[in-house]
Amino acid sequence: MQQNARLINPPPCGLHESSGNWLHSFAWKWAPRELRELCAKTKQLETAPAPGFALQLHVSVADAFLLEWAAPSNSVAVSVLHQRTAGTPGTKVDFDRVRKRLEYVLKGLKKVVDHGQTRYSLESLAQRLASPFFLSPGSSYPELLTAAQQATADAARAKTDAARPGAILCYAAPRLSPPYPHSSPTFLFLCRDCANAQGRVGG
């Protein structure tokens, strides 16, 4: 039992040693148990998994980021992600599609890792991680803002709020004081006012 617990809830550096450990730790901290279990199983793979290894569920950028981190190779990561997104064994075309998307996602996060934990806004980073792995046509990932850009955006929002007293406004900005509200397996970020208005918060 203790050994299984260590697999499901490992110290983040226990999956891979890398300069990106702080970002992996950030994503891992809020990962639902089901995803942690899948990461633990993925870590044990030596080759592409058999059909049915991963349940078909919504996949966020954070999910893909952590599964790629856990996988022993890129081909294993791609196979697991395809099963997760499509629920089928997959073809070369399917795997190429997942591989290209994974490369794109990781490239977008690399600049955050390279600049360390203080340069970029954690709010915008959380929004990026919460985004779907595969976007709907015409949509794009939330912009990654620097701390200075986030402060400017927050000031503009505060000014807008002040100009519309009593209005319920939601900018989909996550609240970073733990625990995060989330809906497994995808993070759900909603301001408390909007949550109250939608009946999601009691009291």
N, C-alpha and C positions, 0 to 999 in steps of 0.2 A: 504493500500500500504506500509506504513512504517513497519507494523508488518511482512508482507511477506519479505521485504528486510532484516529484522533482522534474519529471518529464513535462508535465502539463504546465507547471508554474516555474520554469527554470529562471535563474538570473539571466537577463537578456544576453549578456556576453557569453552565455553557455551555448548559444546556437552558432554564432560565427564571431570571430575576433575581427573587428573592422573599425575604421575611423568613424563609421556611421552609428556607433553604438548608442549615442545619446538620442538619435532620432528613432532608432529601433525601440529603445526603452520608452520613449514618448508614446509610440503607437501601441507597444505591447501592454502598457499599463492599463489601457482602456479596451483591450481586445476581449470579447466575450469568451466564455469558457469553451464553447464549441470550436471556435477558431484556434484557441490554444491547444486543444486536443488534436486538431488536424495538423497543426505545426509540429507537434510532438511525433505524430505518426509519419509525417513527411520527412522529418529528420532521420528516421530509421531506414528509409528507402535506399536501395542501391541502384535500382533501375526504374523505368517508368512504371507507375502503378497499374494494377489490373483494373478492368472496368468495375465501377461501383465503389472505388476507393474513397471518393469524395462526393458527398451529397450535393445536388444542384441547388445552390442558393445565390442570393444577390451577393455580388463581390464588389467591395469598395477598393479604393486605392490603398487604404491601410491593409486590407486583407491580402492583396497582391504583394505589397511591400514585405509583409511578414512571412508569407508563404515562400517568396523568393529567397528570403533570408534563411529560412529553415531548410530549404531543399539542398541536397548535396551537389546538384548540378543544375544548369539552366534547363536541360531537357526534362528533368524531373519536375522542376518548377512549372514549366509550360504545360506538361501533361496534367498535373494536379489542378492548375488553374483552369484548363479547358474543361475538365470534369466538373469543376465547381461552377463554372459559368453556363455550360451547355448540358451537362449530365449525360454525355455520350463518350465513347472511346476516342473519337476524333480521327481526322485524316491529316495529311501533310498540310493541306490548305488551312484547316482549322488551327493547327499548331503554329503555322507561320503567322496567322492573324494574331494569336495570343502573344507570340514572341515579339512581334513588332509593337504591340500595345504595351507590353511590359517594358521594353527598351525605352519607349517614349515616356512612360510614367517614371521610371528610375532616373532618366535624364533630367526630368523636371525637378526631382527632389535632390539631385546631386549638388546643386548650387547651395541648397540649404545646409547640407552636411559639410560642404567645403568651407562655408563661412562661419561655422560654429553655431552655438545655441542662442546667442544674443542678438545677432544681426536681424533676423527675420521675426516677424510678428507670429506668436504662437496661435493667435486667433485665426490668421489666414492659413497657417499651416494645418490647423485642425480642420478647417473647411476643405482644404485640398485632400487631406487623408480621408475625409468622410464622403468624397465624391465617388460616383460609380466608376468602376474600372473601365467599362465600356460606356462611352457617352452616347446619348441620343443624338441623331443627326442635327447639325446646326448648333449644338451646344459646346461649351468649352469648360475646362477646369477653372475653378476660382483662382484669381491671381494671387501669387505669393507676394505679400507686402513686407517691406522692411519695417522695423519698429517705428521709424520716423514717418513713413507713409501711413502706417496704421494710426498713429497719433493724429495726423492730419485728417484722415477719414473719420475718426471718432469725434474730432472737434466739429466737423461739418455735420455729422449726424446729431450731435448735441444741439447745434444751432437750429437744425430742422425741427427737432423735437420741441424746442422752446417756442418755435413759431407756430406750433400746432398743439396747444395744450389740450389734454384730454383725449387726443387721438391715440389709437393703438397701432404702433408701428413696429415692424419686425424686420431687421436687417439680416437675419439668419446668422448672427454672430454667436459663436459658442461662448459659453461662460466657462472660464478655465479653472475655477475653484472646484476641486473634486468634491463629490463624485460627478463625473460627466453624466448628463442624462443620455441614454442611448437605447436604441431598439435593436437587439441582436438580429443579424450580425452587422448591421449598419448603424453608425453613430447617428443620433438624432439631436440636432442642435436647435433649440427654440428658446427665445427669451421668456422670462417668467410671466410677463404681462400677456404675451400671446398664448402661453400655455394655460393661464387662468381663463382667458377669453374662450379657449377651445375646450375647457373642462378637463384639461390634462393634469392639472395640479389641484389637489384638494386643499381645503382650509381656507 
